[in-house]
Amino acid sequence: MMRQYELVERVRRYNPATDEALLNRAYVYAMRAHGTQKRASGDPFFAHPLEVAAILTDLRLDDATIVAAVLHDTVEDTAATLDEISEIFSPEIGALVDGLTKLKRLDLVSKRAAQGENFRKLLLAVAADVRVLLVKLADRLHNMRTLHHMKLEKRERIAQETLDIYAPLAGRMGMQELREELEDLALRNLKPDIYTTITQRLADLATKSERLVESIERDLTAKLAAQGIKAVVTGRQKRPFSISAKMERKSVAFEQLSDIFGFRVIVESLAECYGALGVVHTTWPMVPGRYKDYISTPKQNDYRSIHTTVIGPKSQRVELQIRTAAMDEIAEYGIAAHAHYKETGGKDDIGGVHPRLATESGAYQWLRRTIELLAEGDSPEEFLEHTKLELFQDQVFCFTPKGRLIALPRGATPIDFAYAVHTDVGNTAVGAKINGRMAPLLIELVNGDEVEIARADGQSPPAAWESLVVTGKARAAIRRATRSAVRRQYAGLGRQILDRAFERAAKSLSEDKLRGALPRLARQSTEDVFAAVGRGEMFSGDVVRAVYPDHKDERRTAPPPLQQPMDGGAGRLSLAKGQAMRLTFPEGGSDVGRADAIPIRGLDNDLPVSFAPNGGAVPGDRIVGILTPGVGVTIYPIQSAALAAFDNEPARWLDVRWDVEADTNERFPARLALQSINEPGVLAQIAQVIADHDGNIDNVSMKRRTQDFTEIVIDLSVWDLKHLNAIVAELRGKRTVSKVDRVNG
Ligand code: MN
């Protein structure tokens, strides 16, 4: 295990100004925190964070990162707390350890290979500071180096995850060396036989072709110089993982591989690329079919280079990439190109560029620059102040309880989440649990939230959701669902209207018969007929006649009889003192027993219902419904003067009855007209009476009629007629109120 002074020494080698006391404090703190904990290998656990810190000293990272590496497992695995770490070390180090703790928790979530791309983004989004990712990668590297102590099953899972997520991330961050080591370690654990074979053959080959790489480098550089081309030639043996990947991709044996040795020839100009190619092809025989010119035809991701394979001096196939320094820059540093090309194993040759590539490459280039500056900058600390990760800040990443990752735009709600999981889940969502706690459906989700959606069958989403969600998928689904819910309501109403119409005509209504009449009604389905009748686009009598062409409808022109108001006034009810009680109907209203009438509950009704616009209607009123195309049913008390307007349209009249339960708290609209004496405080008195009776005033308008009297019109909402009458009676008792009328416009 690394000693305390060794850690300090490693850092001081590249950073003479290091805070030794800080490093020592971290060493002692983590050692005490981990105590006697052991790793699977039997080593003290504390050796692990030290090794992780050591890997990061190779990257010449700042003190805060090294300390965070030493402390990275303390919060999750020991009694240490973030508060304590922030206090003992610094808030900056606390924030780094916090990021690492969060990432460690994400490790517990099951991840599938298909989620690799999303998970990489999640890592980037959760790690607010690029240094958190660096520690995470070093952590993963050390775990991979010591993986052989784990059980086989766990080993395979971790190795696969490393291939899916961490190696590509390292590659994109420009840490090719780290990426290659992660890949080779993963291969060694996933396919030990293949790894051993390839390693053995590479070793044999290296012995046989001793100094081959150096001699080709030297030869080629000299030959190019002789033609006046200044070139930098670098070659190396490929790594086991990339060889294995190629063998698999091309279904070939090791011996058939042409590119065990790879050389890169970097020249100064585009013309020299072709000049160098000529030199190569005249020096060694080229392998037919291997020449590719990605300079004249760049890959979609901007990768530009000439590829060719020749038979080298020891009859070994040698692969060459020829390009300019600028092209090399793009290939090496821009995500574009290189990182992605390698990662997908050249799939882009046929499959085209990843759709996100265009927007991501900028971000990754920035990341790449950041890492480089971290490693090379004179003053890493100063630079680090500006390295807050701004990647993917427009997205949030959440999980289902089973660990499926759902990427959403920022501002997304649990409703968006539900629709992202499945349209049915969204349509039937009634509640949400976020990280195990009940939460509103309309709350903004944050990174890492685990969201569980509560559902209820037969539910349809409120139309208001449409304007509150942020994802297009949710919006479209809500629109569809509400449209079909409204249609269901109209169809339900239409079915009731038709049931009654057929009953009145003493005919039976069956779906079969109705289906037979569809051509005459010019509709596609019985459901269409119901909805059309419910919307008032088609009248019930027409449907009866379509089904029974011989039927004579003798009631056709007879609207329901208008019952005169009790005082005989023209649709107006005047109450003299003491008359108030005459308005009281028996419990349940006057329509009890009329089972064929359409039951009306209120504004929460399943039917598209509204109440008389000038005066409303309350339970206890004898009522009638007027069907208005496209609107639904408007409920009028039968004494409403407005009903006269529908005298000539009998088909629009519907028998309706109240169906309000006694204990419901729903209120209904009514209007009163008062005449009061002009006196200060009158309005307040009137309002007080209504308030005392628990009535709700919705609107008040006043008009001075004469010097002495003012007319006041009050819209209020009450539970029923009894409630309204009690208010009217009390108002009538006020000295300042000379007259109270119920208004039924
Ligand atoms: Mn660790």
Residues whose N, C-alpha, C, O or C-beta is under 5 A from the ligand:
A	BS01	MN	D73 D139
